[in-house]
Amino acid sequence: MKKVIIKWVIFLLTFVVALLVAGRVMNHDNRNMTMELSAASFPVITLEKGDIVYNELHGYAQAMDTAYQRGTIAELGTNRELVFRIDTYGINLAGIRMEVRSRDGSRLIENTEITEFSSGSTIRVETALKDLIEKDKEYSLALVLTDDSGREIWYYTRAIWSDNTWGYEKLQYVWDFHQKTFDKEAARDLIKYLESSSQGDNTTFHKVDIHSSFQQITWGDLDVRRLTQPAVNLVELATQTASMELHYLVSTGSGRDQDCYLVEELYRIRYTPERVYLLEFERTMDQIPAVKGDIYGSDKIMLGIVGEDTALLESEDGNIVVFEAAGRLCSYNVTTNRLALLFSFYEDQSQNNRVQWDVREMYRRFNLKILDVDEGNNVQFAVYGYMNRGRHEGEVGIQLYTYNSGRNTIEELVYIPYDKTYEILERELEELLYLNREGKLYLYLDHGIYEVDTLERTSNRIALVESDEAMVISASHKIVVWRQDQGLQIMNLGTEQITRIDVNADEIARPLGFMGEDIVYGVARQEDVTSDAAGRLFFPMYQVCIRDASGKLLKAYQRDNIYTLSCQVEENQITLERILRREDGSFVSTSQDHIMNSVAQDEGRNRLVVAAVDTYEKLVQIQVREEIDVKGLQVLTPKEVIFEGGRDVVLPMDNQQERYYVYDLGRAAGIYYDPAVAIRQADACFGVVVDESGRTIWVRGNRVLRNQIMAITAQTATEDKGSLAVCLDTMLALEGIVGNTDNLLSQGKTAREILEENLEGQAQVLDLGGCSLDSMLYFINQDIPVLARLKNGEAVLLTGFNEYNMVVMEPATGRLYKKGMNDTREWMEENGNSFITYIRTIQ
């Protein structure tokens, strides 16, 4: 018996040793071929204004297109002074230089080497821009660091030299507001700035705003502690107003029960010497999923204080659920009870016992998108935006990854570089980013729909989009419809099948939206599609159709003498904005109509649920299909496969069409072909509109109380020269151009075409039909008149304003007179708010 036992012991020992040796042999190649994501290596620059540190700048690996670098703005001192601090993180610097350019980047104004600077972990630099810039004008400022290996790292901000922007006072107000939210007694001073009302959601700490209660603004009963010093970024600065962003980390609890959160605060304020007005405040709080912590219980993965729209995708059989929260991407296998942390730019503090988080890793100018997950727990996902660390550190682009669950590795499939900012890239990819099972990646960038073959690493453009209404995409990003000639193209990106929707030779189709994966589009007769004198398109659709992705007609909506101008699709309902054609051929507004869809959406086997907890309020959880064995749970951290060379795919982007970018609190809120649509969007969100060159087109709220263009006097129309020609000649004369626009109008040219031809190289003409009268005051404030067309065929110029009146130049009566603001607003609305103006491109 003893011998048998000894034999079994020897056998087991031999077997264990063999396993260890085999494991070492098998892992030898894997260890040489994989590694953890390389650490961040770039320094960080912050600016100083008195005792306030602001504008945390992160470096780029190469020079970027300055026209799109709009992130922050620096206010220079009285003598153009600039003070900044470099946190080197151990990098030895060989050089520092400062490059000043015009906002569009076309003109180099200054390129100065800074020769006197110290060494060490923190370098403080005091310098000044040369006397080559103008006051109250924005410039692009680049700080370029060169390390001892010769590598250049670029840091961007805008800069302004002004006596009346009050940057320090505005920064001081926001910093004081932020500090007081952590002290309920001191925070009593903030009540006068709040607009607490029923509009505020006081049931969650994930989103808190100016309408929230005092209790909610001051963190309720949460025991909140700051883990990092807030970074204050000044993102917009004007004479009266400013917008700022703060980001930092906080924690609740302690020890194993400690939870950490990413926090972002957004402010918009108006400053006067007497007081400061808080126009907007918003705070977002996202709990960092502690994958090795106590977040599992019963059949729940507890994400905590995060948004109820947290990204989640499951495999077809429901055994795999992939989710993203606070910049961390995780995959949970219900069958094997394994959770893998697939991707995170920042490391878990508790894992390495670090006292401080690395601000470079926490920089949130990137996003993650789950693209596909199969039953084998293989996941495809994209990381896009600014790359905080890794092989593409300091670049902006789209990195497509695949997770191999069998090897527990992630591997880059392709990398698509991008020369603009994360803010713009995010808005573009919100339109389209889709990967099918054949390895084809589809995305929308810079006017085009592109296909990238991730296996061959090739790309091509499959469609060019030339207007705001020319393309619609389903919510799943699987079905794309775009206008081609008079008809439409439908492409199912999952199957790569393209279906053509044709209309009659005398008709034109326009895509309107989606109901699930079904296409909604309208059809108009060409004889009904007209342009007004300003060149604006009138597109009445006599029929609205719904088809599935294969092109099968599901429904056709048509009513006698009823036409649809636009529609809005929300969940299972289509709302049609309609007009009625009268017997004389004219159109008049009529009631809305609705088309309903009764198809229910599949919630999936694993889903997000919300629990209410007294102190923490709403907590978001993932309810999985089976109970989690907490003791047997395995947490995996994949390593990245390394490879030689690069896997870059450069898209063939060569589009030159003008687009307009709307910024709200420093973030891109929309990108449009039509400047009128952009201004209406910016007007709604207190935003800013800029063009492709970085030039400011429009700003809400940045104007004086009264202004009049005194160079414009009363002019009278005659039988030979109508009111429109008089207005156009007056606008051109103001810019030093002698015109004979009556002759051009008789040739059939529109007002917009005439202004564009005559002002080429001097101004950018803007057709702003549909914008409000109040938004036109921005241009008059800059001594630029606004042309208003009337339905009776006449035209007037708006040339001045004060608190109560508008100044109108009316050629039909030969008068220059004041008209009440409310009366003028009503007058313009009755005539369709038909405006044309311009901005000067040269001074």
CORNORQUI-V597165 format. One record per residue. SS is DSSP state (h for helix, s for strand, l for the rest). PSI is psi as a letter, one per 20 degrees, with the letter a starting at -180 (none if undefined). Layout:
ss->[SS SS]
psi->[PSI PSI]
This chain:
ss->[l h h h h h h h h h h h h h h h h h h h h h h h h h h h h h h h h s s l l l l l l l l s s s s s s l l s s s s s s s l s l l l l l h h h l l l l s s s l l l l l s s s s s s s l l l l l s s s s s s s s s l l l l l l s s s s s s s l l l l l l l s s s s s s s l l l l l l l l l s s s s s s s s s s l l l l s s s s s s s s s l l l l l l h h h h h h h h h h h h h h l l l l l h h h h h h h h l l l l l l l l l l l l l s s s l l l l h h h h l l l l l l l s s l l l l s s s s s s s l l l s s s s s s s s s s s s l l h h h l s s s s s s s s s s s s s l l l l s s s s s s s s s s s s l l l l l l l l s s l l s s s s s l l l l l l l s s s l l l l l s s s s s s l l s s s s s s l l l l s s s s s s s l l l l h h h h l l l l l l h h h h l l l s s s s s s s s l l l l l s s s s s s s s l l l l l l l l l s s s s s s s s s l l l l s s s s s s s s s l l l l h h h h h h h h h h l s s s l l l l s s s s s s l l s s s s s s l l l l s s s s s s s l l l l l l s s s l l l l l s s s s s s l l s s s s s s l l l l s s s s s l l l l l s s s s s s s s s l l s s s s s s s s h h h l s s l l l l l s s l l s l s s s s s l l l l l s s s s s l l l l s s s s s s s s s l l s s s s s s s s s l l l l l s s s l l l s s s s l l l l l l l l l l s s s s s s s l l l s s s s s s s l l l l l l l l l l s s s l l s s s l l l l l l s l l l l l l l l l l l s s s s s l l s s s s s s l l h h h h h h h h h h l l l s s s l l l l l s s s s l l l l l l l s s l l l l l l l l l l l l l l h h h h h h h h h h h h l l l l l l h h h h h h l l l l h h h h h h h h l l l l s s s s s l l l l l h h h h h h h h h l l l l s s s s l l l l l s s s s s s s l l l s s s s s s l l l l s s s s s s h h h h h h h h h h l l l s s s s s s s l l l]
psi->[g g h g g g g h g g g g g g g g g g g g g h g g g h i g h h h h i r r q p q q q i q r p p q q p n c j p p r n o p q q q i r p r o h h i n j g r p p o q a h k k q p p q p o o h k i p p p i q p r p p p r r h i i h o p h p n p p o h o q a r a h p p p p p a q q r l j q q q k p q r p p p p o p p r i i j p p p p p q r r q q o q i k i l g g h g g g g g g g g g g h i j o h g h i h i i h i i q l p a i h p o k i q i g p p a h i r r g g g h k j c j p n p p p h q p p p o p o h q o a g h r q p q p q q r q r q q a r c h j p q q q p p p p p q p q p p q h g r p p o h p p p p p p p p p o n h j a m j p p c k q o o h c n r q i k p p p p q r h i j h p p p q p p k j p p q p p o h g i l p p p n h p p h q q p g h h j l q h q q o h h h i o m l r r q p p h q p r i j k p p p r p p q b p o h r a h k p j r p a o o p q p p o h h i l q q p p g q p o q p j b r g g g g g h g i h g p o p p r i j j p p p q p p m i q p q p p o i g i l r q q p i q p p j r h j i q q p q h i j h p p p q p p c i b q p p p o h g i j p p p p o q r r h k r p q p p h a q n c j p p p r q p q p h h i o r q a h i j q p o m p p i p p q p q r h i j p p h q p p p q p j p q p h r q p p o d k p p p p o q q p p r h j i r q q q a q r r q p q p j p q q p i r h p r p q p q p p f g i c p p p q o o r i r q p n g h j p p p q n q r p p q q q a r k q o p q m o k p j p p r p p p p o k i q o i q p q h o h g g g h h g h h h j l a q p q a h j j p p h q p p i m r r h q q p n i i p r p q p q r h h o r h g g g g g h g g h h h j k p p q m h h h h h h i j q r g g g g h g g h j p i h q o p p o k p i r q g h h i h g g h h k k p q p p p q q h j i r q r p o j r q a h i q q p p o n h h i k q o r p p q g h g g g h g h g h j j l n q p b r q p i q none]
